[in-house]
C-alpha cells in the first residue's frame, strides 16, 4: 500500500515552521515533496530543498536538517511553550550567597527542555526582532522584558548546576547570557542598548561568581570567551546608532503622526513627557497646529546633530552637558525642552559598557 503524501511530508519536513518564512515557500516545499515543479518565482532555503527532495533518511540528515536562521523565532517559541513555568525569574537574586530553593531547583530541573530551547536560540548569530519602526515612539518591544526574565532564569540554573558540580553546563548558561546581551542590543533603539548593557552586567556578575567559587573550568572559560568575542569592543551595545534612530523618529515620525489644528495637544497627551515641569513650554506647545509643531520639532535637529558628532569623543561628557544646558534654556525651542533625551547619562552608560566588555574579555582571556 502506498504511503499517503500527508504521511510522507513529516519525514521530509519535521516541522512546517522550520521552512523559511513565507507561505509561498511552504507551497513550494509541498510541490517539491509531491514531485511537482515549484511555481515560478518561488524560492526556499537550500538546506530545506535538499531535505525535501532527499530520497532516504540518511540523505535528509547528511548536512543537518534546516533550522531557523533568525534567533528571534526560537526565542518566541521558547517563551510560548513552557517558559511561563519560571515566571519572570524574580526568584533569582544576584547576591554571592544566593542559592535556589529546593522548590525552584525542582522547577529548573524538570524544565530543562525549555532551557535547552533557550540555549539554542542564543547560539544563532542573526537576531531580527521585527520592531515596527513605522510606529515611532509607540513601537512595542515585548522581547526586552522576556530577555531580562530569561537572563535571571539562566543565572539561577547556572548556580544550581555549579553547586551540583556540573561546572561546564553552568558556564554554558553564563555564555548564553552574554550571547543574549548581543541579541538584545540588535535594534538601534536606546532602550535596547540599555537592556543589552544590563544583561551583559548580569553575565559579568555570574562569571565573577563562578571564578570566585572555583567553578570555572578551562572548557567553561573557553566557552564564555567564544561568546564574549562576538560582542564588539567598540560601542558594544550600539548606543551611537540608537541616538541616530531616536533623532530620526523625533524629527520625522512626530511630524507625520500628529497633524491637524490640535497637533500640539495630541502630541502632549500621547507622547511628550516633560522632564523639568516647564509649564510655559507645555502651554506653548499645546497651542501648536501641525505646521507649528513640525517647525518646533525641526528646531531640535542641531541639538541631535551636535550630540551625535560629540559621541565617543574624549570631551563628549562636557559637550553633551553643554548641549543639555542650552536645551533647558530654550535654545532649541519648547519641544526640545519637553522631550530631548538626557544624552549625557546615555553616554556614561555607553562608556561603562565598553569598560565592562573589555573587563570580561580579560577575565576569560579573550582577544
VEXDREN-2710 file (C-alpha; in Angstrom, 1 decimal):
% VEXDREN-2710
k/r/px/py/pz
1/UNK/0.0/0.0/0.0
2/UNK/1.3/3.4/-0.9
3/UNK/2.0/5.8/1.9
4/UNK/-0.2/8.9/1.6
5/UNK/1.6/12.1/0.9
6/UNK/0.3/13.6/4.2
7/UNK/2.3/10.9/6.0
8/UNK/5.4/11.3/3.8
9/UNK/5.6/15.0/4.4
10/UNK/6.6/14.9/8.1
11/UNK/9.5/12.7/7.1
12/UNK/10.9/15.4/4.9
13/UNK/9.6/18.3/6.9
14/UNK/9.7/17.5/10.7
15/UNK/8.0/20.9/11.4
16/UNK/6.5/23.1/8.8
17/UNK/7.6/26.1/10.9
18/UNK/11.1/25.2/10.1
19/UNK/10.6/26.0/6.5
20/UNK/11.8/29.5/5.6
21/UNK/9.2/32.1/6.5
22/UNK/6.6/32.8/3.9
23/UNK/3.5/30.8/2.9
24/UNK/4.8/30.9/-0.7
25/UNK/7.9/28.9/0.3
26/UNK/5.7/26.4/2.1
27/UNK/3.7/25.9/-1.1
28/UNK/7.0/25.4/-3.0
29/UNK/8.1/22.8/-0.5
30/UNK/4.8/20.9/-0.8
31/UNK/5.2/20.9/-4.6
32/UNK/8.7/19.5/-4.3
33/UNK/7.6/16.8/-1.9
34/UNK/4.8/15.8/-4.3
35/UNK/7.2/15.6/-7.1
36/UNK/5.8/18.7/-8.8
37/UNK/7.6/21.7/-10.3
38/UNK/7.6/24.7/-8.0
39/UNK/5.6/27.7/-9.2
40/UNK/7.6/30.3/-11.0
41/UNK/9.3/32.8/-8.7
42/UNK/9.2/30.7/-5.5
43/UNK/12.4/30.1/-3.7
44/UNK/13.4/28.3/-0.5
45/UNK/16.4/27.7/1.7
46/UNK/18.8/25.4/0.0
47/UNK/19.1/23.1/3.1
48/UNK/15.3/22.9/3.2
49/UNK/15.2/22.0/-0.5
50/UNK/17.8/19.3/0.0
51/UNK/15.8/17.8/2.8
52/UNK/12.5/17.9/0.9
53/UNK/13.9/16.3/-2.3
54/UNK/16.0/13.6/-0.5
55/UNK/15.1/10.0/-1.2
56/UNK/16.3/8.5/2.1
57/UNK/16.6/9.5/5.7
58/UNK/20.4/9.3/5.5
59/UNK/20.3/11.9/2.7
60/UNK/18.0/14.1/4.6
61/UNK/20.3/14.5/7.6
62/UNK/23.6/14.4/5.8
63/UNK/24.1/18.2/6.1
64/UNK/21.7/18.7/9.0
65/UNK/18.0/19.4/9.0
66/UNK/17.0/23.0/8.2
67/UNK/16.5/25.3/11.2
68/UNK/15.6/29.0/11.6
69/UNK/18.3/31.5/10.8
70/UNK/16.7/34.1/13.0
71/UNK/17.2/33.7/16.7
72/UNK/14.1/35.7/17.5
73/UNK/11.9/32.9/16.1
74/UNK/13.4/30.4/18.6
75/UNK/13.2/32.8/21.5
76/UNK/9.5/33.3/20.9
77/UNK/8.9/29.5/20.5
78/UNK/10.6/29.1/23.9
79/UNK/8.6/31.9/25.5
80/UNK/5.4/30.5/24.1
81/UNK/5.9/26.8/25.1
82/UNK/6.6/26.4/28.8
83/UNK/8.8/29.4/29.8
84/UNK/5.9/30.8/31.9
85/UNK/6.7/27.9/34.3
86/UNK/9.6/30.1/35.6
87/UNK/7.5/33.2/35.9
88/UNK/9.7/36.4/35.5
89/UNK/12.7/34.7/37.1
90/UNK/12.4/37.0/40.1
91/UNK/13.3/34.1/42.4
92/UNK/16.9/34.7/41.4
93/UNK/19.0/37.1/43.4
94/UNK/22.5/38.1/42.3
95/UNK/24.0/38.2/45.8
96/UNK/27.0/35.9/46.1
97/UNK/25.5/33.7/48.8
98/UNK/22.2/33.1/47.0
99/UNK/21.2/29.6/46.2
100/UNK/17.9/28.4/44.6
101/UNK/15.4/26.9/46.9
102/UNK/14.5/23.2/46.8
103/UNK/11.3/24.1/45.1
104/UNK/13.0/26.2/42.5
105/UNK/15.7/23.6/41.9
106/UNK/12.8/21.2/41.1
107/UNK/11.3/23.6/38.7
108/UNK/14.6/24.2/36.9
109/UNK/15.5/20.5/36.8
110/UNK/12.1/19.4/35.4
111/UNK/12.0/22.1/32.7
112/UNK/15.4/21.7/31.1
113/UNK/13.8/21.2/27.7
114/UNK/12.7/24.8/27.8
115/UNK/16.1/26.0/28.8
116/UNK/17.7/23.9/26.1
117/UNK/15.4/25.7/23.6
118/UNK/16.6/29.0/25.0
119/UNK/20.2/28.0/24.7
120/UNK/19.7/27.1/21.1
121/UNK/18.2/30.5/20.4
122/UNK/21.2/32.2/21.8
123/UNK/23.6/30.3/19.6
124/UNK/22.1/31.7/16.3
125/UNK/24.1/34.6/15.1
126/UNK/21.4/36.7/13.5
127/UNK/18.5/38.1/15.5
128/UNK/15.9/40.3/13.9
129/UNK/13.1/41.2/16.4
130/UNK/10.8/42.7/13.8
131/UNK/10.4/46.1/15.6
132/UNK/7.8/48.3/13.8
133/UNK/9.8/51.4/13.4
134/UNK/6.9/52.9/11.5
135/UNK/5.1/53.2/14.8
136/UNK/7.8/55.6/16.1
137/UNK/7.9/56.1/19.9
138/UNK/4.8/53.8/20.1
139/UNK/6.6/50.7/18.8
140/UNK/6.2/47.8/21.1
141/UNK/9.3/45.8/22.2
142/UNK/8.0/43.0/24.4
143/UNK/11.0/40.8/23.8
144/UNK/13.2/43.1/26.1
145/UNK/11.3/42.1/29.2
146/UNK/11.3/38.5/28.2
147/UNK/15.1/38.6/27.7
148/UNK/15.6/40.1/31.2
149/UNK/13.5/37.3/32.6
150/UNK/15.4/34.7/30.6
151/UNK/18.7/36.2/32.0
152/UNK/17.5/35.6/35.5
153/UNK/16.4/32.0/34.8
154/UNK/19.8/31.2/33.2
155/UNK/21.7/32.7/36.0
156/UNK/19.7/30.7/38.6
157/UNK/20.2/27.5/36.6
158/UNK/23.9/28.2/36.4
159/UNK/24.1/28.5/40.2
160/UNK/22.2/25.2/40.5
161/UNK/24.5/23.4/38.1
162/UNK/27.7/24.8/39.6
163/UNK/26.6/23.7/43.1
164/UNK/26.0/20.2/41.7
165/UNK/29.5/20.1/40.3
166/UNK/28.3/20.5/36.6
167/UNK/30.6/23.4/36.0
168/UNK/30.7/23.2/32.2
169/UNK/27.0/23.3/32.0
170/UNK/26.9/26.2/34.4
171/UNK/29.4/28.1/32.2
172/UNK/27.3/27.4/29.2
173/UNK/24.4/29.2/30.9
174/UNK/26.6/32.2/31.5
175/UNK/27.9/32.2/27.9
176/UNK/24.3/32.2/26.8
177/UNK/23.6/35.3/28.9
178/UNK/26.4/37.1/27.0
179/UNK/25.0/36.0/23.7
180/UNK/21.6/37.3/24.8
181/UNK/23.2/40.7/25.6
182/UNK/24.3/41.0/22.0
183/UNK/20.9/39.9/20.7
184/UNK/19.1/42.4/23.0
185/UNK/21.1/45.3/21.5
186/UNK/20.5/44.4/17.9
187/UNK/17.9/47.1/17.3
188/UNK/19.1/50.7/17.2
189/UNK/16.8/51.8/19.9
190/UNK/18.1/53.4/23.2
191/UNK/16.1/51.1/25.4
192/UNK/17.6/48.1/23.6
193/UNK/21.1/49.4/24.2
194/UNK/20.4/49.8/27.9
195/UNK/18.8/46.3/28.2
196/UNK/21.8/44.8/26.3
197/UNK/24.1/46.5/28.8
198/UNK/22.1/45.3/31.8
199/UNK/22.1/41.7/30.5
200/UNK/25.9/41.9/30.0
201/UNK/26.3/43.2/33.5
202/UNK/24.3/40.2/34.8
203/UNK/26.6/37.9/32.8
204/UNK/29.6/39.6/34.3
205/UNK/28.3/39.1/37.8
206/UNK/27.7/35.4/37.2
207/UNK/31.1/35.0/35.6
208/UNK/32.7/36.6/38.7
209/UNK/30.7/34.2/40.9
210/UNK/32.0/31.2/39.0
211/UNK/35.6/32.4/39.3
212/UNK/35.3/33.3/43.0
213/UNK/33.8/30.0/43.9
214/UNK/36.3/27.9/41.8
215/UNK/33.6/26.7/39.4
216/UNK/35.2/27.9/36.1
217/UNK/37.0/25.1/34.2
218/UNK/39.2/25.7/31.2
219/UNK/36.5/24.4/28.9
220/UNK/33.9/26.7/30.6
221/UNK/36.3/29.7/30.3
222/UNK/36.8/29.0/26.5
223/UNK/33.0/28.7/26.0
224/UNK/32.4/32.0/27.6
225/UNK/35.3/33.6/25.7
226/UNK/33.8/32.4/22.4
227/UNK/30.6/34.2/23.4
228/UNK/32.1/37.5/24.5
229/UNK/34.3/37.9/21.5
230/UNK/31.1/38.2/19.4
231/UNK/30.3/41.4/21.2
232/UNK/32.2/44.3/19.5
233/UNK/34.7/46.2/21.6
234/UNK/33.7/49.5/20.0
235/UNK/30.2/50.6/21.0
236/UNK/29.2/47.1/22.0
237/UNK/25.6/47.9/22.6
238/UNK/25.0/50.3/19.7
239/UNK/24.3/53.4/21.6
240/UNK/25.5/55.7/18.8
241/UNK/23.2/54.1/16.3
242/UNK/20.4/54.3/18.8
243/UNK/20.8/58.0/19.2
244/UNK/20.7/58.4/15.4
245/UNK/17.5/56.4/15.3
246/UNK/16.0/58.5/18.1
247/UNK/16.8/61.6/16.1
248/UNK/15.1/60.2/13.0
249/UNK/12.0/59.3/14.9
250/UNK/11.8/62.6/16.7
251/UNK/12.4/64.6/13.5
252/UNK/10.3/62.7/11.0
253/UNK/7.7/60.4/12.7
254/UNK/6.3/63.1/15.0
255/UNK/5.5/65.3/12.1
256/UNK/3.7/62.5/10.3
257/UNK/1.8/61.2/13.3
258/UNK/0.5/64.5/14.7
259/UNK/-1.4/66.5/12.2
260/UNK/-4.3/69.0/12.1
261/UNK/-5.1/72.0/14.2
262/UNK/-4.8/70.2/17.5
263/UNK/-1.5/68.5/16.7
264/UNK/0.3/70.0/19.7
265/UNK/-2.4/69.0/22.2
266/UNK/-2.4/65.4/20.8
267/UNK/1.4/65.3/20.9
268/UNK/1.4/66.3/24.6
269/UNK/-1.3/63.9/25.5
270/UNK/0.2/60.8/23.9
271/UNK/4.0/61.1/24.0
272/UNK/5.6/64.2/25.4
273/UNK/6.9/63.6/28.9
274/UNK/8.1/66.9/30.5
275/UNK/11.2/66.2/32.5
276/UNK/11.5/69.7/34.0
277/UNK/7.9/70.6/34.6
278/UNK/8.2/73.6/32.2
279/UNK/4.7/74.9/32.3
280/UNK/5.5/77.7/29.8
281/UNK/6.8/75.2/27.2
282/UNK/3.8/72.9/27.7
283/UNK/1.4/75.8/27.3
284/UNK/3.2/77.0/24.1
285/UNK/3.3/73.5/22.5
286/UNK/-0.4/72.8/23.4
287/UNK/-1.4/75.7/21.1
288/UNK/0.6/74.3/18.1
289/UNK/-1.1/73.3/14.9
290/UNK/0.6/70.7/12.6
291/UNK/2.9/73.3/10.9
292/UNK/3.9/74.9/14.2
293/UNK/4.7/71.5/15.7
294/UNK/6.7/70.5/12.7
295/UNK/8.7/73.7/13.0
296/UNK/9.2/73.1/16.7
297/UNK/10.4/69.6/16.0
298/UNK/12.9/70.8/13.4
299/UNK/14.4/73.1/15.9
300/UNK/15.8/70.1/17.7
301/UNK/17.9/68.9/14.7
302/UNK/21.0/70.9/15.6
303/UNK/20.9/69.6/19.2
304/UNK/20.8/66.0/18.0
305/UNK/23.5/66.6/15.3
306/UNK/25.8/68.2/17.8
307/UNK/25.3/65.3/20.2
308/UNK/25.9/62.7/17.6
309/UNK/29.1/64.5/16.5
310/UNK/30.3/64.6/20.1
311/UNK/29.6/61.0/20.8
312/UNK/32.6/58.9/21.7
313/UNK/35.0/61.9/21.8
314/UNK/37.3/62.4/24.8
315/UNK/35.3/65.5/25.8
316/UNK/31.9/64.1/25.0
317/UNK/30.6/64.4/28.5
318/UNK/31.4/68.0/28.7
319/UNK/30.0/68.7/25.3
320/UNK/26.8/66.8/26.0
321/UNK/26.2/68.6/29.3
322/UNK/26.6/71.9/27.4
323/UNK/24.0/70.8/24.9
324/UNK/21.6/69.9/27.6
325/UNK/22.1/73.3/29.2
326/UNK/21.2/75.0/26.0
327/UNK/18.2/72.7/25.6
328/UNK/16.9/73.7/29.0
329/UNK/17.5/77.4/28.3
330/UNK/15.2/77.1/25.3
331/UNK/17.9/77.5/22.6
332/UNK/16.4/74.6/20.6
333/UNK/12.8/75.5/21.2
334/UNK/10.0/74.4/23.6
335/UNK/9.5/70.9/22.0
336/UNK/13.2/70.2/22.8
337/UNK/12.7/71.4/26.4
338/UNK/10.0/68.8/26.9
339/UNK/11.4/65.7/25.1
340/UNK/15.1/66.0/24.3
341/UNK/16.8/63.0/26.0
342/UNK/19.4/63.2/28.7
343/UNK/22.1/62.0/26.4
344/UNK/24.9/62.7/28.9
345/UNK/23.6/59.8/31.0
346/UNK/23.3/57.6/27.9
347/UNK/26.9/58.4/27.1
348/UNK/28.0/57.4/30.6
349/UNK/26.3/54.0/30.0
350/UNK/28.0/53.8/26.6
351/UNK/31.4/54.3/28.2
352/UNK/30.6/51.9/31.1
353/UNK/29.6/49.2/28.5
354/UNK/32.9/49.5/26.7
355/UNK/34.8/49.1/30.0
356/UNK/32.7/46.2/31.1
357/UNK/33.2/44.3/27.8
358/UNK/36.9/44.7/28.0
359/UNK/36.9/43.6/31.6
360/UNK/35.0/40.4/30.8
361/UNK/37.3/39.7/27.9
362/UNK/40.3/40.0/30.2
363/UNK/38.7/37.7/32.8
364/UNK/38.3/34.8/30.2
365/UNK/41.5/35.6/28.2
366/UNK/39.5/36.6/25.1
367/UNK/41.3/38.6/22.4
END
